[in-house]
Amino acid sequence: MKKGFEEQLPKEMIMRVFENRDEILREQISPNELIYESAKNRKNLSKQPNECNFYESADNVPDPK
């Protein structure tokens, strides 16, 4: 999932890769390679970047209040 955000893919596409990961792996396709190739083909379509933060531990996630 992190790779999808790094490549600025739309959230919907990232979710589709996540939801279909078993099928992707069954076809012996690397999810990272699929994301990379998808990003190459979609670079011009997404004008607004996805904002996301990644944390090493759940303790580091800020309180949403």
C-alpha positions in Angstrom: 0.0 0.0 0.0 2.8 2.4 0.8 4.3 1.9 -2.7 0.9 3.0 -4.2 0.9 6.2 -2.2 4.5 6.9 -3.0 3.7 6.5 -6.7 0.7 8.9 -6.3 -1.9 6.4 -7.5 -5.5 7.3 -6.9 -6.8 5.8 -3.6 -9.4 3.7 -5.5 -6.6 2.0 -7.5 -4.6 1.3 -4.4 -7.6 -0.3 -2.8 -8.3 -2.5 -5.8 -4.7 -3.8 -5.7 -5.1 -4.5 -2.0 -8.5 -6.2 -2.4 -7.3 -8.4 -5.3 -3.9 -9.2 -3.9 -4.6 -13.0 -3.8 -5.5 -13.0 -7.5 -2.4 -10.9 -8.3 -0.1 -13.2 -6.4 -1.8 -16.3 -7.9 -0.9 -14.9 -11.4 2.7 -14.6 -10.1 2.7 -10.8 -10.5 4.6 -8.7 -8.0 2.1 -6.2 -6.4 5.0 -3.6 -6.3 5.7 -4.2 -10.0 2.0 -3.9 -10.8 1.8 -0.6 -8.9 4.9 0.7 -10.5 3.7 -0.1 -14.0 0.2 1.3 -13.3 1.8 4.5 -12.0 3.9 4.9 -15.2 0.7 4.8 -17.2 -1.3 7.2 -14.9 1.3 9.9 -14.0 -0.5 12.5 -16.1 -4.0 11.7 -14.9 -3.7 12.5 -11.2 -3.1 16.2 -10.5 -3.6 16.2 -6.8 -1.2 14.2 -4.7 -2.5 11.8 -2.1 -1.4 13.0 1.4 -0.4 10.1 3.7 1.9 9.5 6.6 3.5 6.2 7.6 4.4 5.3 11.2 6.7 2.6 12.5 4.4 1.9 15.5 0.8 2.5 16.3 2.0 4.5 19.3 3.3 7.1 16.9 -0.1 7.7 15.2 -1.5 11.0 16.3 -4.9 11.1 18.1 -7.5 12.1 15.5 -9.3 14.5 18.0 
